[in-house]
């Protein structure tokens, strides 16, 4: 599978959450390492995987379930 890699700031603009909220509240509680983001080369930088995040957003969306469920 091909992934679209996003920085925290790029993800922030796509899902309309502040980058700080992503780092401090969503990372490791909703967005899991290895599933939704990676640390390339074992470093500190995070790269988010857009496809699994978009799937998670749709899966847990009340609006999506109401009209498509």
Backbone bond lengths (Angstrom), bond angles and torsions (degrees), N, CA, C in turn:
res aa  C-N    CA-C-N  psi(-1)  N-CA   C-N-CA  omega(-1)  CA-C   N-CA-C  phi
1 X - - - 1.447 - - 1.527 109.11 -
2 X 1.298 116.25 141.09 1.453 122.44 177.08 1.519 109.23 -94.15
3 X 1.332 116.17 134.20 1.459 121.06 -179.28 1.517 111.21 -112.64
4 X 1.315 115.14 151.00 1.456 122.52 170.85 1.520 106.06 -99.18
5 X 1.336 116.15 117.13 1.453 121.94 -178.11 1.522 109.38 -92.34
6 X 1.334 116.37 130.61 1.456 121.86 -178.63 1.525 110.33 -126.17
7 X 1.320 116.04 142.67 1.461 120.03 170.03 1.524 108.34 -74.88
8 X 1.303 116.63 171.42 1.467 120.68 178.24 1.523 110.55 -59.60
9 X 1.328 116.17 -41.56 1.464 120.53 -179.19 1.531 111.56 -66.52
10 X 1.325 117.44 -39.87 1.472 120.92 177.83 1.527 111.05 -65.87
11 X 1.331 116.79 -42.58 1.462 120.77 177.23 1.528 109.61 -62.83
12 X 1.309 116.10 -41.15 1.458 121.79 178.67 1.525 111.57 -55.30
13 X 1.303 116.84 -44.48 1.468 119.73 -179.45 1.527 111.84 -70.27
14 X 1.321 118.04 -29.19 1.471 120.46 179.56 1.518 113.32 -75.85
15 X 1.338 116.83 -40.39 1.468 118.85 -175.13 1.522 112.74 -103.06
16 X 1.323 116.42 1.64 1.481 122.09 175.32 1.523 113.40 61.63
17 X 1.334 115.83 37.93 1.456 122.51 171.02 1.511 107.24 -117.22
18 X 1.313 117.08 145.92 1.454 121.49 176.75 1.534 109.36 -62.74
19 X 1.322 116.64 144.12 1.466 121.28 -179.72 1.529 110.82 -58.05
20 X 1.329 117.14 -36.55 1.465 121.05 178.19 1.523 111.47 -63.69
21 X 1.325 116.80 -38.58 1.468 120.95 178.20 1.522 109.95 -64.26
22 X 1.315 116.83 -41.43 1.472 120.67 178.44 1.524 109.82 -61.07
23 X 1.331 116.98 -48.43 1.476 121.00 -177.92 1.527 112.44 -67.91
24 X 1.325 117.64 -40.47 1.466 120.34 -171.25 1.521 114.97 -93.74
25 X 1.325 118.74 -28.34 1.463 119.96 -174.25 1.523 114.11 -116.64
26 X 1.331 117.71 -38.38 1.464 119.31 -176.01 1.526 112.61 -87.28
27 X 1.328 117.07 -38.46 1.461 121.00 -178.04 1.527 109.44 -62.76
28 X 1.304 116.11 129.80 1.464 125.70 178.22 1.527 114.46 73.88
29 X 1.333 118.61 -1.58 1.460 118.62 171.76 1.527 109.32 -113.62
30 X 1.328 116.22 -45.49 1.463 121.91 177.47 1.522 109.80 -108.42
31 X 1.315 115.90 -43.91 1.468 122.00 179.65 1.522 108.57 -97.96
32 X 1.315 115.88 117.03 1.458 121.36 -172.15 1.526 112.31 -105.00
33 X 1.330 114.99 139.39 1.462 120.22 178.21 1.528 109.47 -63.16
34 X 1.320 115.73 135.23 1.457 121.51 -178.96 1.518 113.02 91.50
35 X 1.323 117.22 -22.75 1.457 122.05 177.44 1.517 110.92 -107.44
36 X 1.330 116.10 -50.50 1.460 121.85 -176.03 1.525 113.38 -109.16
37 X 1.316 118.00 -18.04 1.460 120.53 177.53 1.525 110.37 -153.00
38 X 1.312 114.83 160.19 1.463 122.04 177.68 1.522 109.17 -132.01
39 X 1.323 115.05 163.60 1.461 122.96 172.56 1.528 106.10 -116.25
40 X 1.339 116.87 96.92 1.462 119.21 -176.28 1.523 112.27 -59.37
41 X 1.303 115.68 135.79 1.459 123.51 176.05 1.525 112.52 57.86
42 X 1.330 117.69 24.77 1.458 122.17 177.61 1.519 114.40 70.00
43 X 1.323 116.90 16.35 1.462 121.08 -177.45 1.515 113.28 -85.99
44 X 1.322 114.95 -168.45 1.465 121.01 -179.52 1.521 112.89 -87.67
45 X 1.326 116.54 -24.95 1.467 120.73 -177.87 1.526 110.37 -64.11
46 X 1.328 115.51 140.00 1.461 121.48 177.46 1.519 109.15 -107.20
47 X 1.318 116.47 137.43 1.459 122.44 170.43 1.523 107.02 -122.32
48 X 1.322 115.01 122.80 1.461 121.08 -178.63 1.519 110.04 -90.71
49 X 1.321 116.35 143.17 1.461 123.35 -179.27 1.524 107.81 -96.78
50 X 1.323 116.63 109.57 1.460 121.14 -172.29 1.531 113.72 -61.66
51 X 1.308 118.49 -44.88 1.468 121.65 -173.50 1.539 112.54 -59.62
52 X 1.337 119.77 -49.51 1.474 118.38 177.60 1.534 113.07 -66.21
53 X 1.328 117.44 -31.53 1.462 120.27 178.39 1.525 109.85 -68.65
54 X 1.336 117.59 -44.49 1.467 121.04 178.78 1.526 110.19 -61.71
55 X 1.319 116.97 -40.86 1.465 121.01 178.34 1.533 110.49 -62.60
56 X 1.318 116.80 -42.82 1.467 122.00 178.68 1.527 111.05 -63.58
57 X 1.319 117.16 -40.66 1.464 121.26 178.13 1.527 110.84 -60.70
58 X 1.312 116.71 -45.51 1.467 120.86 -179.21 1.521 111.90 -70.33
59 X 1.311 116.37 -37.49 1.463 121.29 -178.20 1.527 110.86 -64.59
60 X 1.320 117.14 -36.09 1.465 121.30 -175.25 1.525 113.45 -104.24
61 X 1.307 117.07 15.87 1.456 120.84 -178.08 1.524 110.94 -92.90
62 X 1.315 116.75 124.51 1.464 121.54 177.54 1.526 109.72 -64.91
63 X 1.328 116.67 -41.72 1.468 121.61 179.15 1.524 109.79 -59.81
64 X 1.305 117.17 -47.26 1.461 121.87 -178.11 1.528 110.14 -61.57
65 X 1.340 117.05 -44.48 1.461 120.35 -179.15 1.532 111.37 -66.53
66 X 1.317 117.41 -36.29 1.460 121.27 -178.59 1.527 111.40 -62.93
67 X 1.328 116.87 -43.27 1.445 120.32 -175.15 1.527 114.69 -97.29
68 X 1.331 117.91 -14.84 1.461 120.21 -177.60 1.525 112.59 -124.83
69 X 1.306 118.49 -1.56 1.452 121.32 -173.47 1.466 112.58 -94.17
